[in-house]
């Protein structure tokens, strides 16, 4: 990638340094084409429903990735098409977390899709990162609510108005905290991406 070297992302370990925030929004075509994390690190990809998290992960993440949307798609393929998702959502969530647990047992780097409203998941991942001697990182896709709603319509899978409001509130709180350098407990770094920066990233990988 001439002129666009990979951007290594390092957060704090033990007592070393404060968390790092890298804001790649509004870079006018100057965003890096790759992010490189440590071999034992965990990366949480978060943002509004419809912001493009699954598309981004499928395209850019090189390594183990755990996406709740994949679990939903597998269950939907086996069940009657007209069966409402709300009826089998608990089974999808259990399957997703079971798959995440298996991925974490490998000991290698893992990228995880996060809906943003389940803060206990990030706490779990932070503990796991510390246990394995790695760092937890956030990749936060910052898009407008209108863009996210358009993304839901495009994929044909929306969330309820109430659920979307909850996601908006949780994502807004997280974004404001990250912008002032106040990262969730156990998180070593955060990278803020708008749609252009996310599209520019061709590779998210782990060393080793």
MIDRENTI-22804 format. One line per 2 residues: their letters; for each residue y, z, x of C-alpha. Coordinates in Angstrom, 1 decimal. Last residue first. Layout:
BEGIN
a> Y:Z:X ~ ...
***
This chain:
BEGIN
xx> -13.2:15.1:2.1 ~ -9.7:14.6:0.6
xx> -9.2:14.4:-3.1 ~ -7.8:11.5:-5.0
xx> -5.2:10.3:-7.5 ~ -4.8:6.5:-7.1
xx> -2.7:3.8:-8.6 ~ 0.4:5.7:-9.5
xx> 3.1:3.3:-10.6 ~ 2.2:3.6:-14.2
xx> 2.6:7.4:-14.0 ~ 6.0:7.0:-12.4
xx> 7.1:4.6:-15.1 ~ 5.9:6.8:-17.9
xx> 7.6:9.9:-16.6 ~ 5.9:12.1:-14.1
xx> 6.5:15.7:-13.0 ~ 4.2:17.0:-10.2
xx> 3.4:20.7:-10.1 ~ 2.2:22.9:-7.3
xx> 0.3:26.1:-6.4 ~ -0.7:27.3:-9.9
xx> -2.2:30.7:-10.0 ~ 0.2:32.0:-12.7
xx> 2.0:29.2:-14.5 ~ 4.9:27.7:-12.6
xx> 8.4:29.0:-12.6 ~ 10.2:26.4:-10.5
xx> 13.1:25.9:-12.9 ~ 11.8:22.5:-13.9
xx> 8.3:23.9:-14.2 ~ 9.4:26.5:-16.7
xx> 11.3:23.9:-18.8 ~ 8.3:21.6:-18.8
xx> 5.9:24.4:-19.8 ~ 8.1:25.5:-22.7
xx> 8.5:21.9:-23.9 ~ 4.8:21.3:-23.7
xx> 4.0:24.3:-25.8 ~ 6.6:23.5:-28.4
xx> 5.6:19.8:-28.6 ~ 1.9:20.7:-28.8
xx> 2.5:23.1:-31.6 ~ 4.6:20.5:-33.4
xx> 1.8:17.9:-32.9 ~ -0.7:20.3:-34.5
xx> 1.5:20.8:-37.5 ~ 2.1:17.1:-38.0
xx> -1.6:16.5:-37.7 ~ -3.0:14.6:-34.7
xx> -3.3:10.9:-34.3 ~ -6.2:8.7:-33.3
xx> -5.6:4.9:-33.7 ~ -5.0:4.3:-30.0
xx> -1.7:2.5:-30.7 ~ -0.7:5.0:-33.4
xx> -1.2:7.9:-31.0 ~ 0.8:6.2:-28.3
xx> 3.6:5.5:-30.7 ~ 3.6:9.3:-31.5
xx> 3.8:10.0:-27.8 ~ 6.7:7.6:-27.3
xx> 8.5:9.2:-30.2 ~ 7.9:12.7:-28.8
xx> 9.5:11.6:-25.6 ~ 7.4:11.4:-22.4
xx> 6.9:13.9:-19.5 ~ 3.4:13.6:-18.1
xx> 2.8:16.8:-16.2 ~ 0.4:16.8:-13.3
xx> -0.4:20.4:-12.5 ~ -2.1:21.7:-9.4
xx> -4.6:24.5:-8.8 ~ -5.3:25.3:-5.2
xx> -8.6:25.7:-3.2 ~ -10.5:28.5:-1.6
xx> -13.5:28.3:-4.1 ~ -12.6:31.6:-5.8
xx> -8.9:30.8:-5.9 ~ -9.5:27.5:-7.6
xx> -11.9:29.1:-10.1 ~ -9.3:31.7:-11.0
xx> -6.7:29.1:-11.5 ~ -9.1:27.0:-13.6
xx> -9.7:29.9:-16.0 ~ -6.0:30.6:-16.3
xx> -5.4:26.9:-17.0 ~ -8.0:27.1:-19.8
xx> -6.5:30.3:-21.2 ~ -3.2:28.4:-21.8
xx> -4.8:26.3:-24.5 ~ -1.8:24.5:-26.0
xx> -1.3:21.9:-23.2 ~ -4.1:19.5:-24.3
xx> -5.5:19.6:-20.7 ~ -7.4:16.7:-19.1
xx> -9.1:18.0:-15.9 ~ -9.2:16.5:-12.4
xx> -11.9:18.0:-10.2 ~ -12.1:18.4:-6.4
xx> -15.5:19.6:-5.1 ~ -17.5:22.8:-5.7
xx> -20.1:21.0:-7.8 ~ -20.1:24.0:-10.1
xx> -16.7:23.0:-11.4 ~ -18.1:19.9:-12.9
xx> -20.8:21.8:-14.8 ~ -18.2:24.2:-16.2
xx> -16.1:21.3:-17.3 ~ -19.0:19.7:-19.1
xx> -19.7:22.9:-20.9 ~ -16.0:23.1:-21.8
xx> -16.0:19.6:-23.3 ~ -19.3:20.1:-25.2
xx> -18.0:23.3:-26.7 ~ -14.7:21.6:-27.7
xx> -16.6:18.7:-29.3 ~ -18.8:21.1:-31.2
xx> -15.7:22.9:-32.5 ~ -14.1:19.5:-33.5
xx> -17.1:18.5:-35.7 ~ -15.5:19.1:-39.1
xx> -11.9:18.6:-38.0 ~ -12.9:15.0:-36.9
xx> -13.4:13.9:-40.5 ~ -16.7:12.1:-41.2
xx> -15.8:8.5:-42.2 ~ -17.4:7.0:-39.2
xx> -20.7:8.7:-39.6 ~ -21.7:10.6:-36.4
xx> -23.2:9.4:-33.1 ~ -20.2:7.4:-31.8
xx> -17.8:10.2:-32.9 ~ -19.7:12.7:-30.7
xx> -19.4:10.5:-27.6 ~ -15.7:9.7:-28.3
xx> -14.9:13.4:-28.7 ~ -16.5:14.3:-25.4
xx> -14.6:11.4:-23.7 ~ -11.4:12.7:-25.3
xx> -12.0:16.1:-23.7 ~ -11.6:14.5:-20.3
xx> -13.3:15.9:-17.2 ~ -12.7:13.9:-14.0
xx> -14.7:13.9:-10.8 ~ -13.4:11.5:-8.2
xx> -10.8:8.7:-8.0 ~ -8.3:9.4:-10.8
xx> -6.0:6.4:-11.4 ~ -7.2:4.3:-14.3
xx> -9.4:6.6:-16.3 ~ -7.0:9.5:-15.7
xx> -3.9:7.6:-16.7 ~ -5.5:6.2:-19.9
xx> -6.7:9.7:-20.8 ~ -3.3:11.3:-20.2
xx> -1.3:8.6:-21.9 ~ 1.5:10.5:-23.7
xx> -0.4:10.2:-27.0 ~ -1.0:14.0:-27.4
xx> 1.8:15.6:-25.4 ~ 1.4:16.4:-21.7
xx> -1.2:17.7:-19.2 ~ -3.3:16.6:-16.3
xx> -4.7:19.6:-14.6 ~ -5.8:19.1:-10.9
xx> -8.3:21.4:-9.1 ~ -8.4:21.6:-5.4
xx> -11.6:21.9:-3.2 ~ -11.2:18.7:-1.2
xx> -7.4:19.0:-1.1 ~ -5.1:16.7:-3.0
xx> -3.9:13.2:-2.4 ~ -1.4:11.4:-4.7
xx> -1.1:7.6:-4.5 ~ 1.4:4.8:-5.4
xx> 4.5:6.8:-4.6 ~ 7.5:6.4:-6.9
xx> 10.4:4.2:-5.7 ~ 10.5:1.9:-8.7
xx> 13.6:3.5:-10.2 ~ 12.7:7.1:-9.3
xx> 13.5:8.3:-12.8 ~ 10.8:11.0:-12.8
xx> 8.9:11.8:-9.6 ~ 9.9:15.5:-9.6
xx> 7.8:17.4:-7.0 ~ 7.5:21.1:-7.6
xx> 6.0:23.3:-4.9 ~ 4.8:26.9:-5.4
xx> 6.1:29.4:-2.9 ~ 4.6:29.5:0.6
xx> 1.8:31.1:2.7 ~ 0.5:34.4:1.2
xx> -2.9:33.1:-0.2 ~ -2.6:29.4:-0.4
xx> 0.6:27.8:-1.8 ~ 0.6:24.2:-2.9
xx> -0.1:20.9:-1.1 ~ 0.2:17.5:-2.4
xx> -0.2:14.6:0.0 ~ 1.8:11.6:-1.0
xx> 0.1:8.3:-0.1 ~ 2.2:5.9:1.8
xx> 4.3:3.4:-0.2 ~ 5.9:0.9:2.2
xx> 2.8:-1.2:2.3 ~ 0.0:0.0:0.0
***
